[in-house]
Amino acid sequence: MSESNISQIFADSIAVKSAAAEVLVPAINNAAQLMGNVLEADGKVLSCGNGGSAADCQHFSAELVNRFETERRALAAIALTTDSSALTSIANDYDYLRIFSRQVEAIGREGDCLLAISTSGNSDNVLEAINVAHAKQMSVISLSGGTGGKIAQALNANDVEIRVPSDSTARIQEVHLLVIHALCNSIDTRFS
């Protein structure tokens, strides 16, 4: 890799973030309001995703339970990606498709929120979690990219879709992290 290649990665990232800023700010604000309402009502935010999105779930939950940039009370957030015993037993006894939905079934409650992260919007196990969340009268916030995939089609009027305008997994993930930080900032502001 050359310095020009590295510079191009920065330029591409900046371009996608600029395009995202033009179209995603209202959706991010709506998502922050929705999460804030859930947390204010003593609900919780569950999150799920695979691979890098799983790491984003853990990052987001840690920022809510602990703190982001300001002092505030601890907030209820659970990354459904972290319990290796639950994940492997569900995958073994049922199917990998149900690793998140089974957890939503167990700990999700009406009035809670599911943060569903899939760069393609086509993660079947995330889609299953959304279906269970809807059955339990939970709201859903999706983070995706490209066309939004099957997840975009599964959302309802009470949900918020944050779809990054890019087809590059790396660029979508970079914007997802920025969105997560924007959500955390808004939540910090509300609860500080």
N, C-alpha and C positions, 0 to 999 in steps of 0.2 A: 504494500500500500504506500502511496506517495502522499506528500503533504497536500497536493491538489485534490486527491481523493478525500482526504480528511476534511479539507475546506468545503468540498462539495456536500459531504454529509451534514455539516453545520448549516450550509445554505438550504439544503432540502428540508431540514428540520425547522428552520426559521420560516420557510415558505408555508409548510403545512400548519404550523402554529398560527401564522398570520391569517391563513384561510379559515382556520378553526375559530379564531377570535371574531371574525366577521359574522359567523353563523351560529356559534354555540353559546354565546353569552346568555341569551334569554333562557335556554334550556338548563344551563348550569345554575342560574339563579332560581329557576323553578325547582330544580332538584334540591338545592340547598334549603329552600323554604319547606319543601316536603319533608326532608330529613329532620329539619329543625322542629317541625310540628310533631313528628313521630316521637322524637326524643323528649320534647317538652311534655308530652302526654305519657311519659314513662314507658314508651315503646322502645324497641331496639332495631338496630340496622344489622341484618345478616348480609354477608357478601360471599360470592362464589365466582370462580373462574379457574382456568387451567394454565399451567406453565407460568409465564410472566404475569398473566392476569391473576393467578393464585397469589403471587408475591405482592401484587398491587392490593389485593384483598387484605392481606396481612398488614401491609403498611397502613392502609386506611383505618382498619380496626384499631391498630396500636395508637394512632394519632387521636382517635376518639376516646378510647379507654384511658389513655394517659393524658396527653396534651399535645397541641400542635405548637403554636407560638405564644400563646398567652395562658395565664392561669385561669382555670375554670374547673367546675366539678367534673368528675369522671362520667362518661356517657356510655350507654350500653351498645356495644358493637361486637359482633362475633364473626370472624372469618371461618367459613365452613370448610376451609382448605387445610386446617392445621392439625386435626385430630387423626393421626395416622391409624390408630386402632379402629376408629369409626369408619374411616375411608376404606381401609382394606377389608374389614368385615362386611361392609355393605357390598363392595365390589365382588367379594368372594361368594357371599350367601345369596345375593340377588343379581346385580349387574352393575357394571361401571356407570351405566346410564343413570343410576339412582343414587350416586354418592352424595349429591347435594340435595336432591328432592326429599330423600329420606330424613335428612337432618332438618330441612324446613318443616316437614311433617311433624317432627318431634318437638322442635323448640320455637317454631314460628307461631305467632298469635295474630288474630285480627287486629289491625292497626299498626303492625310492624311494617318494616320496609325491607325489600331485598335489593341489594346492589348487585346486578348481574353483569359480569364483565366478559366479553368475548370479542376479540379483535375482528373476526370475520362475521360475527353474529350467527354462526352456524354450529356452535358447540351444543350437541344434543343434551348433555347432562345439565348444562345451564338452562336450556329450554325447558327441560323437565322440572327444574327448580322453580322456574317462572310459573309453570302450570299449577304446581302445588301452592305456590304463594297466592296466586289468584283464587284458587279454591278456598283458601283460608282468609280471604278478604284482606290481603296484604297489598300494599302498593309496590311497584317495581320501578327502579331506575336502571336503565341499561346503558352501558358504555360499549360502543362498538365502532366499526369503521366501514368503509366501502359502501355497500348497498344496505347494510344493516342485517342482511341475511334473514334466516327464519325467525330470529328473535324479534326483528322489527314487525313482522306480521303477527306475532303473538301478543304484542302490547295492547293495552286498552286505554280508554280515555283518562283513567286515573294515574297512568304511568307517565314517566318522563324518559324520552329517548335522547341520548347524547351520542350522536354518530359523527365520528371524525371524518372529514372529507379527504380521505386518502385510501389507497389500496395497499400501501406498504405496511407490513406488520410492525416494523421497527418504528416508523413515524407515528403510527396509531398508538403504540405503547407509550411513546414519548408524550403525546398529547394527553393520553389517559392519566399519566402521572401529574401533569399540570392541572387537569380537571380535578383530580383528587385533592391536590393542594388548594385549589380554589374553593372546593367544598369545605375542606377543613378550616380555611380562613373564615368563611361565612359562618360556619357553626361556632367557631371560637368567638367571633364577634357577637353572635346572638346569646351565648351562654357566659360571657365574661362579666 
